Amino acid sequence: MGKSKFETKRLTVTLDDYVIEAAQKKAQIMFKGNLDYYINWLICNNNKQEIKKKIRGIQKAEERKKPTAIQNTEKTAMYNNTCVFCKQTIYQGDEICKAEGYENYIHKKCCRKGN
């Protein structure tokens, strides 16, 4: 789970030269010349509701994968460690808790709330 939730794919698009030129000028102004960012922004900007809906679905699916937090086990980490759920570092001061199916403490953000 340490990787990004969203997968990046490459897409080849054929455009007329004058369209590419106009897009490159906009990309220069808006995204320091990064045409990929500009085209991504265009697509997302014109499909906001559809994209938000898909992101909510992805987030709900990710939330269902999380283990349930054990009540009254939340605390602040005193030492650095590794979260066995997401495989990322737990830093001193991070919020941690116990979760069903896990012997060690994990990030609180990696847990679903108990019933």
Backbone as CSV, one residue per row, in Angstrom:
resi,resn,N_x,N_y,N_z,CA_x,CA_y,CA_z,C_x,C_y,C_z
1,MET,0.815,-1.192,0.000,0.000,0.000,0.000,0.860,1.257,0.000
2,GLY,2.142,1.132,0.044,3.026,2.272,0.055,3.027,3.029,-1.255
3,LYS,2.553,2.382,-2.313,2.538,3.032,-3.619,1.300,3.898,-3.758
4,SER,1.296,4.708,-4.790,0.150,5.562,-5.075,-1.078,4.725,-5.371
5,LYS,-2.239,5.223,-4.973,-3.502,4.542,-5.236,-3.855,4.585,-6.706
6,PHE,-3.346,5.568,-7.394,-3.743,5.814,-8.766,-2.643,5.387,-9.722
7,GLU,-3.027,4.620,-10.715,-2.082,4.123,-11.697,-1.962,5.134,-12.830
8,THR,-0.753,5.336,-13.341,-0.523,6.236,-14.466,-0.328,5.403,-15.717
9,LYS,-1.041,5.769,-16.766,-0.915,5.071,-18.044,-0.539,6.068,-19.115
10,ARG,0.160,5.598,-20.112,0.550,6.418,-21.244,-0.478,6.268,-22.342
11,LEU,-0.751,7.355,-23.040,-1.716,7.376,-24.124,-1.097,8.130,-25.290
12,THR,-1.174,7.565,-26.470,-0.662,8.231,-27.663,-1.830,8.896,-28.371
13,VAL,-1.682,10.190,-28.652,-2.741,10.964,-29.294,-2.157,11.639,-30.528
14,THR,-2.915,11.624,-31.617,-2.488,12.285,-32.839,-3.232,13.616,-32.957
15,LEU,-2.473,14.705,-33.052,-3.051,16.044,-33.148,-2.412,16.791,-34.313
16,ASP,-3.159,17.724,-34.876,-2.605,18.584,-35.920,-1.544,19.491,-35.310
17,ASP,-0.572,19.903,-36.120,0.537,20.733,-35.642,0.062,22.016,-34.970
18,TYR,-0.946,22.669,-35.548,-1.413,23.933,-34.968,-2.065,23.718,-33.596
19,VAL,-2.673,22.548,-33.377,-3.272,22.233,-32.073,-2.156,22.010,-31.047
20,ILE,-1.128,21.296,-31.463,0.014,21.048,-30.575,0.691,22.361,-30.202
21,GLU,0.865,23.231,-31.175,1.500,24.528,-30.927,0.702,25.345,-29.911
22,ALA,-0.616,25.382,-30.082,-1.462,26.127,-29.137,-1.385,25.505,-27.743
23,ALA,-1.412,24.175,-27.671,-1.341,23.487,-26.381,0.010,23.717,-25.709
24,GLN,1.088,23.721,-26.494,2.411,23.959,-25.924,2.521,25.369,-25.341
25,LYS,1.900,26.356,-26.004,1.920,27.722,-25.468,1.173,27.786,-24.144
26,LYS,-0.001,27.152,-24.088,-0.774,27.132,-22.833,-0.010,26.387,-21.746
27,ALA,0.608,25.265,-22.116,1.376,24.486,-21.150,2.545,25.297,-20.601
28,GLN,3.167,26.102,-21.457,4.284,26.941,-21.019,3.810,27.947,-19.980
29,ILE,2.667,28.545,-20.226,2.126,29.555,-19.310,1.651,28.921,-18.000
30,MET,0.937,27.821,-18.113,0.274,27.244,-16.938,1.110,26.224,-16.171
31,PHE,1.965,25.472,-16.869,2.665,24.356,-16.245,4.144,24.301,-16.607
32,LYS,4.744,25.456,-16.803,6.176,25.552,-17.106,6.577,24.653,-18.277
33,GLY,5.688,24.541,-19.243,5.989,23.796,-20.457,5.657,22.320,-20.428
34,ASN,5.131,21.814,-19.321,4.825,20.389,-19.218,3.485,20.099,-19.893
35,LEU,3.547,19.570,-21.103,2.355,19.301,-21.898,1.496,18.203,-21.269
36,ASP,2.118,17.209,-20.662,1.353,16.152,-19.983,0.454,16.741,-18.895
37,TYR,1.012,17.631,-18.087,0.218,18.257,-17.021,-0.936,19.064,-17.598
38,TYR,-0.659,19.780,-18.673,-1.700,20.606,-19.289,-2.841,19.742,-19.831
39,ILE,-2.508,18.693,-20.545,-3.553,17.822,-21.107,-4.319,17.123,-19.983
40,ASN,-3.620,16.679,-18.949,-4.291,16.081,-17.793,-5.257,17.086,-17.162
41,TRP,-4.814,18.331,-17.012,-5.664,19.378,-16.447,-6.902,19.596,-17.313
42,LEU,-6.722,19.630,-18.637,-7.862,19.811,-19.542,-8.888,18.700,-19.383
43,ILE,-8.415,17.475,-19.363,-9.322,16.336,-19.249,-10.049,16.368,-17.904
44,CYS,-9.310,16.585,-16.840,-9.914,16.612,-15.506,-10.869,17.783,-15.348
45,ASN,-10.508,18.926,-15.887,-11.326,20.123,-15.763,-12.684,19.948,-16.438
46,ASN,-12.711,19.229,-17.542,-13.958,19.043,-18.280,-14.748,17.827,-17.826
47,ASN,-14.225,17.060,-16.892,-14.893,15.850,-16.413,-14.862,15.767,-14.887
48,LYS,-14.984,16.916,-14.228,-14.810,16.970,-12.774,-15.707,15.990,-12.021
49,GLN,-16.993,15.979,-12.322,-17.933,15.138,-11.574,-17.642,13.652,-11.765
50,GLU,-17.362,13.259,-12.998,-17.060,11.859,-13.292,-15.781,11.419,-12.577
51,ILE,-14.771,12.270,-12.582,-13.501,11.935,-11.934,-13.669,11.891,-10.418
52,LYS,-14.399,12.853,-9.853,-14.649,12.839,-8.407,-15.362,11.552,-7.997
53,LYS,-16.314,11.120,-8.806,-17.073,9.898,-8.531,-16.141,8.686,-8.537
54,LYS,-15.248,8.614,-9.513,-14.304,7.493,-9.584,-13.336,7.516,-8.405
55,ILE,-12.860,8.705,-8.031,-11.938,8.821,-6.898,-12.623,8.390,-5.602
56,ARG,-13.881,8.801,-5.415,-14.625,8.373,-4.221,-14.735,6.854,-4.175
57,GLY,-14.991,6.234,-5.320,-15.080,4.777,-5.382,-13.762,4.118,-5.012
58,ILE,-12.673,4.660,-5.514,-11.339,4.129,-5.200,-11.055,4.287,-3.707
59,GLN,-11.388,5.458,-3.157,-11.144,5.703,-1.737,-11.981,4.779,-0.850
60,LYS,-13.225,4.532,-1.238,-14.076,3.614,-0.462,-13.511,2.207,-0.491
61,ALA,-13.043,1.776,-1.662,-12.447,0.440,-1.781,-11.190,0.333,-0.923
62,GLU,-10.362,1.377,-0.922,-9.149,1.394,-0.092,-9.518,1.361,1.390
63,GLU,-10.540,2.091,1.773,-10.971,2.136,3.174,-11.420,0.745,3.637
64,ARG,-12.106,0.001,2.772,-12.574,-1.341,3.126,-11.422,-2.314,3.343
65,LYS,-10.264,-2.046,2.753,-9.093,-2.919,2.907,-8.393,-2.713,4.251
66,LYS,-8.635,-1.593,4.892,-7.955,-1.277,6.144,-8.459,-2.175,7.272
67,PRO,-7.571,-2.537,8.202,-8.016,-3.305,9.365,-8.787,-2.405,10.334
68,THR,-9.648,-3.023,11.130,-10.436,-2.277,12.107,-9.577,-1.939,13.320
69,ALA,-9.618,-0.688,13.738,-8.869,-0.246,14.919,-9.475,-0.872,16.175
70,ILE,-8.619,-1.227,17.112,-9.075,-1.721,18.406,-9.282,-0.504,19.294
71,GLN,-10.471,-0.396,19.851,-10.821,0.777,20.646,-9.865,0.976,21.819
72,ASN,-9.641,2.251,22.123,-8.834,2.678,23.264,-7.372,2.236,23.192
73,THR,-6.838,2.074,21.977,-5.415,1.733,21.841,-4.640,2.854,21.154
74,GLU,-5.308,3.966,20.859,-4.632,5.064,20.168,-3.603,5.706,21.087
75,LYS,-2.463,6.047,20.493,-1.439,6.778,21.239,-0.503,7.447,20.243
76,THR,0.418,8.222,20.766,1.419,8.895,19.953,2.699,8.072,19.993
77,ALA,3.280,7.829,18.827,4.501,7.025,18.758,5.640,7.713,19.499
78,MET,6.340,6.956,20.298,7.484,7.488,21.040,8.791,7.218,20.294
79,TYR,8.778,6.234,19.389,9.975,5.833,18.659,9.636,5.651,17.184
80,ASN,10.630,5.746,16.344,10.445,5.444,14.925,10.302,3.934,14.765
81,ASN,9.470,3.532,13.822,9.238,2.125,13.555,8.700,2.009,12.137
82,THR,8.219,0.838,11.760,7.620,0.646,10.444,6.201,0.140,10.624
83,CYS,5.283,0.723,9.891,3.888,0.287,9.895,3.814,-0.990,9.060
84,VAL,3.379,-2.076,9.671,3.328,-3.347,8.946,2.174,-3.390,7.953
85,PHE,1.246,-2.441,8.017,0.153,-2.391,7.046,0.588,-1.711,5.755
86,CYS,1.079,-0.464,5.857,1.430,0.303,4.649,2.919,0.241,4.313
87,LYS,3.715,-0.337,5.208,5.168,-0.488,5.013,5.927,0.840,5.025
88,GLN,5.277,1.920,5.460,5.927,3.221,5.559,6.433,3.423,6.987
89,THR,7.321,4.368,7.156,7.901,4.650,8.463,6.876,5.295,9.389
90,ILE,6.866,4.825,10.617,6.132,5.493,11.694,7.166,6.371,12.381
91,TYR,6.926,7.662,12.372,7.859,8.600,12.990,7.401,8.938,14.401
92,GLN,8.377,9.274,15.236,8.074,9.717,16.582,7.073,10.876,16.483
93,GLY,5.978,10.793,17.232,4.949,11.835,17.196,3.756,11.485,16.322
94,ASP,3.872,10.453,15.459,2.736,10.018,14.640,1.659,9.390,15.520
95,GLU,0.411,9.507,15.097,-0.696,8.850,15.787,-0.723,7.387,15.350
96,ILE,-0.735,6.473,16.329,-0.741,5.043,16.045,-1.832,4.364,16.857
97,CYS,-2.155,3.117,16.492,-3.128,2.340,17.249,-2.932,0.863,16.953
98,LYS,-3.572,0.033,17.748,-3.604,-1.401,17.496,-4.763,-1.667,16.547
99,ALA,-4.614,-2.710,15.729,-5.667,-3.068,14.783,-5.866,-4.574,14.791
100,GLU,-7.091,-4.974,14.503,-7.409,-6.396,14.454,-6.535,-7.088,13.409
101,GLY,-5.905,-8.195,13.824,-5.064,-8.958,12.911,-3.609,-8.522,12.891
102,TYR,-3.267,-7.512,13.673,-1.893,-7.000,13.707,-1.392,-6.993,15.144
103,GLU,-0.208,-7.553,15.351,0.367,-7.616,16.688,0.943,-6.271,17.114
104,ASN,1.608,-5.586,16.187,2.251,-4.305,16.489,1.321,-3.137,16.178
105,TYR,1.684,-1.986,16.701,0.946,-0.759,16.394,1.159,-0.382,14.925
106,ILE,0.145,0.215,14.331,0.229,0.715,12.961,-0.262,2.160,12.946
107,HIS,-0.075,2.851,11.823,-0.580,4.229,11.722,-2.079,4.269,12.005
108,LYS,-2.521,5.261,12.702,-3.948,5.417,12.955,-4.695,5.640,11.633
109,LYS,-4.046,6.338,10.682,-4.675,6.606,9.381,-4.813,5.320,8.563
110,CYS,-4.098,4.276,8.937,-4.183,2.990,8.235,-5.294,2.095,8.791
111,CYS,-6.032,2.596,9.783,-7.095,1.817,10.422,-8.470,2.369,10.089
112,ARG,-9.416,1.444,9.991,-10.828,1.847,9.964,-11.237,2.067,11.413
113,LYS,-12.190,2.887,11.607,-12.689,3.133,12.962,-13.508,1.930,13.418
114,GLY,-13.376,1.568,14.706,-14.145,0.461,15.253,-15.627,0.791,15.336
115,ASN,-16.447,-0.227,15.510,-17.916,-0.014,15.546,-18.347,0.652,16.819
